[in-house]
Amino acid sequence: MLALITGATSGIGRATAEALAPLNYRLILCGRRQDRLDEISRELSVTTEVYTLAFDVRDRNAVETAIGNLPAEWQAIDLLVNSAGNAHGLDPIQNGDPADWDLMIDANVQGLLYVSKAVIPGMISRSKGHIVNLSSIAGKQTYANGAVYCASKAAVEALSTGMRLDLTQHGIKVTNIAPGAVETEFSVTRFKGDTSRADKVYEGFDPLTAKDIADTIVYAVSAPAHVTVADVTILASAQAAASTIYRK
């Protein structure tokens, strides 16, 4: 089995790579930072074969070039995990920075489309494959000061449904994973490196970990051939809704 994972250098993407490595998956790990790709490649090459691709999912030409020029033995991708994405800013819509909006929409929506478009034709030609899209509880429940991020993740929800409608006839499964509060680099990125603000997001409760989400992805992709895990929402036990967390 061969899996391509975007956003593989940190967070959920990296945890997913670590979870799949012992399960007879060869891994194509994608990310923007070659040094981190090299690090995780050294770690996981002990367990499985690893190939790395350094590109930004927002750059369509880079995506097409990288995936289109994979060596022959790395082209038959069975599993695509669209994990790359970001959040920037936490402001009401009237104060939002359009540069932040571009970063979120370009990575969370267009990037997912670019990578999927590069991988799907091969899956169709082989009449099999599985695509896992990382959405968010924010794609199901909009919250104040997060309109554009929520909209970008609502788009992922719609794309997951649309992909399933278009691709099921070709033997391709599509799974949408919608995590709640997960402690990763997510909040540090959202607050532009302000760790004091980022740390407060997870104060007073036990958030989900990247491994929790990776374990769910493994469950979904390990289901029998006749089963599609279509949509999973995962919350921390203290979280009741997107913006409702009961803290100690």
Short mmCIF file of the C-alpha atoms (twelve columns), coordinates in Angstrom:
data_MODEL
# 
_entry.id   MODEL 
# 
loop_
_atom_site.group_PDB 
_atom_site.id 
_atom_site.type_symbol 
_atom_site.label_atom_id 
_atom_site.label_alt_id 
_atom_site.label_comp_id 
_atom_site.label_asym_id 
_atom_site.label_seq_id 
_atom_site.Cartn_x 
_atom_site.Cartn_y 
_atom_site.Cartn_z 
_atom_site.pdbx_PDB_model_num 
ATOM 1   C CA . MET A 1   0.000   0.000  0.000   1 
ATOM 2   C CA . LEU A 2   1.188   3.505  -0.823  1 
ATOM 3   C CA . ALA A 3   0.003   6.647  1.015   1 
ATOM 4   C CA . LEU A 4   0.619   10.305 0.169   1 
ATOM 5   C CA . ILE A 5   0.231   12.676 3.128   1 
ATOM 6   C CA . THR A 6   0.280   16.463 2.891   1 
ATOM 7   C CA . GLY A 7   1.218   18.570 5.886   1 
ATOM 8   C CA . ALA A 8   3.387   15.646 6.995   1 
ATOM 9   C CA . THR A 9   6.022   17.688 8.813   1 
ATOM 10  C CA . SER A 10  3.944   18.436 11.920  1 
ATOM 11  C CA . GLY A 11  0.697   17.894 13.775  1 
ATOM 12  C CA . ILE A 12  -1.913  15.532 12.416  1 
ATOM 13  C CA . GLY A 13  -0.032  14.885 9.175   1 
ATOM 14  C CA . ARG A 14  3.094   13.746 10.974  1 
ATOM 15  C CA . ALA A 15  1.132   11.665 13.476  1 
ATOM 16  C CA . THR A 16  -0.690  9.994  10.581  1 
ATOM 17  C CA . ALA A 17  2.612   9.114  8.918   1 
ATOM 18  C CA . GLU A 18  3.864   7.635  12.179  1 
ATOM 19  C CA . ALA A 19  0.656   5.625  12.583  1 
ATOM 20  C CA . LEU A 20  0.666   4.236  9.022   1 
ATOM 21  C CA . ALA A 21  4.363   3.332  8.880   1 
ATOM 22  C CA . PRO A 22  4.014   0.070  10.868  1 
ATOM 23  C CA . LEU A 23  0.933   -0.969 8.868   1 
ATOM 24  C CA . ASN A 24  2.654   -1.975 5.636   1 
ATOM 25  C CA . TYR A 25  2.248   1.457  4.027   1 
ATOM 26  C CA . ARG A 26  5.003   3.011  1.975   1 
ATOM 27  C CA . LEU A 27  4.860   6.764  2.496   1 
ATOM 28  C CA . ILE A 28  5.120   9.839  0.291   1 
ATOM 29  C CA . LEU A 29  5.511   12.687 2.775   1 
ATOM 30  C CA . CYS A 30  4.782   16.213 1.583   1 
ATOM 31  C CA . GLY A 31  5.506   19.526 3.265   1 
ATOM 32  C CA . ARG A 32  7.052   22.955 2.809   1 
ATOM 33  C CA . ARG A 33  10.109  22.397 5.012   1 
ATOM 34  C CA . GLN A 34  12.721  20.053 3.581   1 
ATOM 35  C CA . ASP A 35  14.658  19.899 6.857   1 
ATOM 36  C CA . ARG A 36  11.614  18.552 8.663   1 
ATOM 37  C CA . LEU A 37  10.865  16.148 5.834   1 
ATOM 38  C CA . ASP A 38  14.399  14.842 6.129   1 
ATOM 39  C CA . GLU A 39  13.996  14.420 9.874   1 
ATOM 40  C CA . ILE A 40  10.771  12.436 9.706   1 
ATOM 41  C CA . SER A 41  12.097  10.432 6.764   1 
ATOM 42  C CA . ARG A 42  15.090  9.316  8.830   1 
ATOM 43  C CA . GLU A 43  12.778  8.370  11.683  1 
ATOM 44  C CA . LEU A 44  10.290  6.353  9.628   1 
ATOM 45  C CA . SER A 45  12.698  4.793  7.133   1 
ATOM 46  C CA . VAL A 46  13.600  2.341  9.875   1 
ATOM 47  C CA . THR A 47  10.073  0.964  9.557   1 
ATOM 48  C CA . THR A 48  9.029   1.515  5.937   1 
ATOM 49  C CA . GLU A 49  10.052  3.036  2.608   1 
ATOM 50  C CA . VAL A 50  9.734   6.833  2.526   1 
ATOM 51  C CA . TYR A 51  9.794   9.347  -0.341  1 
ATOM 52  C CA . THR A 52  9.625   13.094 0.336   1 
ATOM 53  C CA . LEU A 53  8.243   15.967 -1.741  1 
ATOM 54  C CA . ALA A 54  8.860   19.576 -0.709  1 
ATOM 55  C CA . PHE A 55  6.232   21.982 -2.048  1 
ATOM 56  C CA . ASP A 56  3.541   24.390 -0.903  1 
ATOM 57  C CA . VAL A 57  0.044   23.062 -1.614  1 
ATOM 58  C CA . ARG A 58  -1.014  26.617 -2.541  1 
ATOM 59  C CA . ASP A 59  1.299   26.534 -5.573  1 
ATOM 60  C CA . ARG A 60  -0.551  24.630 -8.286  1 
ATOM 61  C CA . ASN A 61  2.441   24.376 -10.612 1 
ATOM 62  C CA . ALA A 62  4.643   23.038 -7.809  1 
ATOM 63  C CA . VAL A 63  1.986   20.467 -6.853  1 
ATOM 64  C CA . GLU A 64  1.536   19.277 -10.421 1 
ATOM 65  C CA . THR A 65  5.287   19.103 -11.055 1 
ATOM 66  C CA . ALA A 66  6.104   17.246 -7.834  1 
ATOM 67  C CA . ILE A 67  3.351   14.637 -8.046  1 
ATOM 68  C CA . GLY A 68  3.471   14.372 -11.834 1 
ATOM 69  C CA . ASN A 69  7.163   13.500 -11.761 1 
ATOM 70  C CA . LEU A 70  7.106   10.814 -9.108  1 
ATOM 71  C CA . PRO A 71  9.243   7.781  -10.017 1 
ATOM 72  C CA . ALA A 72  7.238   4.928  -11.524 1 
ATOM 73  C CA . GLU A 73  7.429   2.845  -8.355  1 
ATOM 74  C CA . TRP A 74  5.863   5.712  -6.345  1 
ATOM 75  C CA . GLN A 75  2.966   6.567  -8.645  1 
ATOM 76  C CA . ALA A 76  0.275   4.037  -7.671  1 
ATOM 77  C CA . ILE A 77  -1.089  5.962  -4.691  1 
ATOM 78  C CA . ASP A 78  -3.688  3.989  -2.729  1 
ATOM 79  C CA . LEU A 79  -4.357  6.542  0.008   1 
ATOM 80  C CA . LEU A 80  -4.325  10.351 -0.050  1 
ATOM 81  C CA . VAL A 81  -4.504  12.188 3.271   1 
ATOM 82  C CA . ASN A 82  -5.166  15.900 2.761   1 
ATOM 83  C CA . SER A 83  -3.847  17.183 6.076   1 
ATOM 84  C CA . ALA A 84  -2.155  20.443 5.032   1 
ATOM 85  C CA . GLY A 85  -4.006  23.558 6.147   1 
ATOM 86  C CA . ASN A 86  -3.859  26.564 8.412   1 
ATOM 87  C CA . ALA A 87  -5.689  29.183 10.437  1 
ATOM 88  C CA . HIS A 88  -4.645  32.834 10.618  1 
ATOM 89  C CA . GLY A 89  -6.109  35.455 12.916  1 
ATOM 90  C CA . LEU A 90  -9.113  35.493 15.187  1 
ATOM 91  C CA . ASP A 91  -10.890 38.736 14.372  1 
ATOM 92  C CA . PRO A 92  -14.444 39.785 13.551  1 
ATOM 93  C CA . ILE A 93  -15.049 39.898 9.819   1 
ATOM 94  C CA . GLN A 94  -14.856 43.702 9.670   1 
ATOM 95  C CA . ASN A 95  -11.335 43.675 11.147  1 
ATOM 96  C CA . GLY A 96  -10.014 40.666 9.266   1 
ATOM 97  C CA . ASP A 97  -6.815  40.876 7.248   1 
ATOM 98  C CA . PRO A 98  -7.402  39.891 3.599   1 
ATOM 99  C CA . ALA A 99  -3.857  38.478 3.524   1 
ATOM 100 C CA . ASP A 100 -4.929  36.037 6.260   1 
ATOM 101 C CA . TRP A 101 -8.049  35.176 4.290   1 
ATOM 102 C CA . ASP A 102 -5.939  34.377 1.225   1 
ATOM 103 C CA . LEU A 103 -3.629  32.113 3.240   1 
ATOM 104 C CA . MET A 104 -6.549  30.108 4.633   1 
ATOM 105 C CA . ILE A 105 -8.565  29.794 1.450   1 
ATOM 106 C CA . ASP A 106 -5.516  29.060 -0.698  1 
ATOM 107 C CA . ALA A 107 -4.233  26.272 1.587   1 
ATOM 108 C CA . ASN A 108 -7.423  24.826 3.044   1 
ATOM 109 C CA . VAL A 109 -9.483  24.817 -0.147  1 
ATOM 110 C CA . GLN A 110 -7.378  25.342 -3.267  1 
ATOM 111 C CA . GLY A 111 -4.429  23.356 -1.943  1 
ATOM 112 C CA . LEU A 112 -6.662  20.395 -1.178  1 
ATOM 113 C CA . LEU A 113 -8.097  20.622 -4.691  1 
ATOM 114 C CA . TYR A 114 -4.703  20.878 -6.397  1 
ATOM 115 C CA . VAL A 115 -3.300  17.812 -4.633  1 
ATOM 116 C CA . SER A 116 -6.479  15.795 -5.109  1 
ATOM 117 C CA . LYS A 117 -6.619  16.660 -8.818  1 
ATOM 118 C CA . ALA A 118 -3.046  15.397 -9.222  1 
ATOM 119 C CA . VAL A 119 -3.768  12.078 -7.485  1 
ATOM 120 C CA . ILE A 120 -7.342  11.179 -8.469  1 
ATOM 121 C CA . PRO A 121 -6.757  10.245 -12.148 1 
ATOM 122 C CA . GLY A 122 -4.391  7.451  -11.122 1 
ATOM 123 C CA . MET A 123 -6.915  6.129  -8.628  1 
ATOM 124 C CA . ILE A 124 -9.620  6.156  -11.300 1 
ATOM 125 C CA . SER A 125 -7.375  4.285  -13.744 1 
ATOM 126 C CA . ARG A 126 -6.807  1.576  -11.115 1 
ATOM 127 C CA . SER A 127 -10.458 1.574  -9.947  1 
ATOM 128 C CA . LYS A 128 -9.453  1.886  -6.305  1 
ATOM 129 C CA . GLY A 129 -8.256  4.385  -3.753  1 
ATOM 130 C CA . HIS A 130 -9.133  6.242  -0.583  1 
ATOM 131 C CA . ILE A 131 -9.088  9.986  0.073   1 
ATOM 132 C CA . VAL A 132 -9.158  11.360 3.627   1 
ATOM 133 C CA . ASN A 133 -9.869  15.075 3.988   1 
ATOM 134 C CA . LEU A 134 -9.158  16.898 7.250   1 
ATOM 135 C CA . SER A 135 -12.014 19.257 7.935   1 
ATOM 136 C CA . SER A 136 -12.879 20.633 11.390  1 
ATOM 137 C CA . ILE A 137 -15.757 21.083 13.786  1 
ATOM 138 C CA . ALA A 138 -15.457 24.675 12.488  1 
ATOM 139 C CA . GLY A 139 -16.697 23.391 9.127   1 
ATOM 140 C CA . LYS A 140 -19.914 22.257 10.765  1 
ATOM 141 C CA . GLN A 141 -20.449 25.033 13.343  1 
ATOM 142 C CA . THR A 142 -19.435 28.619 12.588  1 
ATOM 143 C CA . TYR A 143 -18.138 30.628 15.533  1 
ATOM 144 C CA . ALA A 144 -17.629 34.349 16.132  1 
ATOM 145 C CA . ASN A 145 -14.351 35.874 14.924  1 
ATOM 146 C CA . GLY A 146 -13.596 32.866 12.742  1 
ATOM 147 C CA . ALA A 147 -15.848 33.385 9.735   1 
ATOM 148 C CA . VAL A 148 -13.286 32.838 6.982   1 
ATOM 149 C CA . TYR A 149 -11.564 29.887 8.629   1 
ATOM 150 C CA . CYS A 150 -14.969 28.297 9.264   1 
ATOM 151 C CA . ALA A 151 -15.962 28.989 5.654   1 
ATOM 152 C CA . SER A 152 -12.789 27.326 4.377   1 
ATOM 153 C CA . LYS A 153 -13.503 24.214 6.436   1 
ATOM 154 C CA . ALA A 154 -17.170 24.218 5.396   1 
ATOM 155 C CA . ALA A 155 -15.806 24.084 1.853   1 
ATOM 156 C CA . VAL A 156 -13.812 20.971 2.790   1 
ATOM 157 C CA . GLU A 157 -17.027 19.411 4.088   1 
ATOM 158 C CA . ALA A 158 -18.762 20.164 0.779   1 
ATOM 159 C CA . LEU A 159 -15.805 18.903 -1.246  1 
ATOM 160 C CA . SER A 160 -15.718 15.642 0.706   1 
ATOM 161 C CA . THR A 161 -19.392 15.056 -0.070  1 
ATOM 162 C CA . GLY A 162 -18.931 16.050 -3.695  1 
ATOM 163 C CA . MET A 163 -15.888 13.817 -4.120  1 
ATOM 164 C CA . ARG A 164 -17.833 10.900 -2.679  1 
ATOM 165 C CA . LEU A 165 -20.680 11.505 -5.134  1 
ATOM 166 C CA . ASP A 166 -18.295 11.702 -8.087  1 
ATOM 167 C CA . LEU A 167 -15.778 9.014  -7.160  1 
ATOM 168 C CA . THR A 168 -17.678 6.167  -5.484  1 
ATOM 169 C CA . GLN A 169 -18.582 4.793  -8.912  1 
ATOM 170 C CA . HIS A 170 -14.833 4.471  -9.593  1 
ATOM 171 C CA . GLY A 171 -14.156 2.383  -6.488  1 
ATOM 172 C CA . ILE A 172 -12.715 5.313  -4.525  1 
ATOM 173 C CA . LYS A 173 -13.680 5.874  -0.889  1 
ATOM 174 C CA . VAL A 174 -13.821 9.379  0.601   1 
ATOM 175 C CA . THR A 175 -13.649 10.043 4.332   1 
ATOM 176 C CA . ASN A 176 -14.134 13.413 6.018   1 
ATOM 177 C CA . ILE A 177 -12.538 13.836 9.459   1 
ATOM 178 C CA . ALA A 178 -13.688 16.823 11.550  1 
ATOM 179 C CA . PRO A 179 -11.589 17.297 14.705  1 
ATOM 180 C CA . GLY A 180 -12.461 19.595 17.563  1 
ATOM 181 C CA . ALA A 181 -9.794  21.171 19.766  1 
ATOM 182 C CA . VAL A 182 -6.466  19.469 18.968  1 
ATOM 183 C CA . GLU A 183 -3.256  20.666 20.583  1 
ATOM 184 C CA . THR A 184 -0.798  21.091 17.694  1 
ATOM 185 C CA . GLU A 185 0.974   24.045 16.053  1 
ATOM 186 C CA . PHE A 186 -2.487  25.188 14.911  1 
ATOM 187 C CA . SER A 187 -3.011  27.881 17.539  1 
ATOM 188 C CA . VAL A 188 0.594   29.105 17.365  1 
ATOM 189 C CA . THR A 189 0.061   29.673 13.642  1 
ATOM 190 C CA . ARG A 190 -3.322  31.310 14.192  1 
ATOM 191 C CA . PHE A 191 -1.807  33.770 16.672  1 
ATOM 192 C CA . LYS A 192 1.267   34.358 14.487  1 
ATOM 193 C CA . GLY A 193 3.749   32.822 16.897  1 
ATOM 194 C CA . ASP A 194 2.302   34.299 20.099  1 
ATOM 195 C CA . THR A 195 2.663   31.202 22.293  1 
ATOM 196 C CA . SER A 196 1.145   32.927 25.338  1 
ATOM 197 C CA . ARG A 197 -2.151  33.331 23.487  1 
ATOM 198 C CA . ALA A 198 -1.894  29.917 21.875  1 
ATOM 199 C CA . ASP A 199 -1.348  28.147 25.211  1 
ATOM 200 C CA . LYS A 200 -4.514  29.682 26.663  1 
ATOM 201 C CA . VAL A 201 -6.607  27.920 24.030  1 
ATOM 202 C CA . TYR A 202 -5.907  24.605 25.761  1 
ATOM 203 C CA . GLU A 203 -5.980  25.707 29.395  1 
ATOM 204 C CA . GLY A 204 -8.318  24.015 31.839  1 
ATOM 205 C CA . PHE A 205 -9.144  20.848 29.875  1 
ATOM 206 C CA . ASP A 206 -7.507  17.917 28.129  1 
ATOM 207 C CA . PRO A 207 -7.518  18.619 24.376  1 
ATOM 208 C CA . LEU A 208 -7.274  16.037 21.650  1 
ATOM 209 C CA . THR A 209 -3.816  15.085 20.433  1 
ATOM 210 C CA . ALA A 210 -2.612  14.625 16.878  1 
ATOM 211 C CA . LYS A 211 -2.289  10.909 17.631  1 
ATOM 212 C CA . ASP A 212 -6.008  10.744 18.505  1 
ATOM 213 C CA . ILE A 213 -6.853  11.962 15.012  1 
ATOM 214 C CA . ALA A 214 -4.259  9.715  13.381  1 
ATOM 215 C CA . ASP A 215 -5.765  6.714  15.172  1 
ATOM 216 C CA . THR A 216 -9.166  7.634  13.738  1 
ATOM 217 C CA . ILE A 217 -7.715  7.897  10.248  1 
ATOM 218 C CA . VAL A 218 -6.171  4.443  10.657  1 
ATOM 219 C CA . TYR A 219 -9.584  3.112  11.741  1 
ATOM 220 C CA . ALA A 220 -11.253 4.624  8.669   1 
ATOM 221 C CA . VAL A 221 -8.720  3.361  6.148   1 
ATOM 222 C CA . SER A 222 -8.605  -0.098 7.749   1 
ATOM 223 C CA . ALA A 223 -12.347 -0.703 7.360   1 
ATOM 224 C CA . PRO A 224 -13.418 -3.673 5.206   1 
ATOM 225 C CA . ALA A 225 -13.726 -3.097 1.470   1 
ATOM 226 C CA . HIS A 226 -17.521 -2.912 1.666   1 
ATOM 227 C CA . VAL A 227 -17.446 -0.206 4.387   1 
ATOM 228 C CA . THR A 228 -16.879 3.537  3.908   1 
ATOM 229 C CA . VAL A 229 -16.396 5.636  7.025   1 
ATOM 230 C CA . ALA A 230 -17.874 8.739  5.420   1 
ATOM 231 C CA . ASP A 231 -17.768 11.418 8.110   1 
ATOM 232 C CA . VAL A 232 -16.373 11.494 11.641  1 
ATOM 233 C CA . THR A 233 -16.525 14.346 14.167  1 
ATOM 234 C CA . ILE A 234 -14.083 13.977 17.061  1 
ATOM 235 C CA . LEU A 235 -14.274 16.177 20.160  1 
ATOM 236 C CA . ALA A 236 -12.326 16.340 23.376  1 
ATOM 237 C CA . SER A 237 -14.485 15.007 26.193  1 
ATOM 238 C CA . ALA A 238 -14.744 18.529 27.667  1 
ATOM 239 C CA . GLN A 239 -15.919 20.006 24.360  1 
ATOM 240 C CA . ALA A 240 -19.634 20.118 23.570  1 
ATOM 241 C CA . ALA A 241 -19.548 22.265 20.434  1 
ATOM 242 C CA . ALA A 242 -17.153 24.315 18.338  1 
ATOM 243 C CA . SER A 243 -16.933 27.155 20.844  1 
ATOM 244 C CA . THR A 244 -18.265 25.416 23.964  1 
ATOM 245 C CA . ILE A 245 -15.533 23.918 26.149  1 
ATOM 246 C CA . TYR A 246 -15.998 23.238 29.858  1 
ATOM 247 C CA . ARG A 247 -12.768 24.172 31.569  1 
ATOM 248 C CA . LYS A 248 -11.699 23.318 35.112  1 
# 
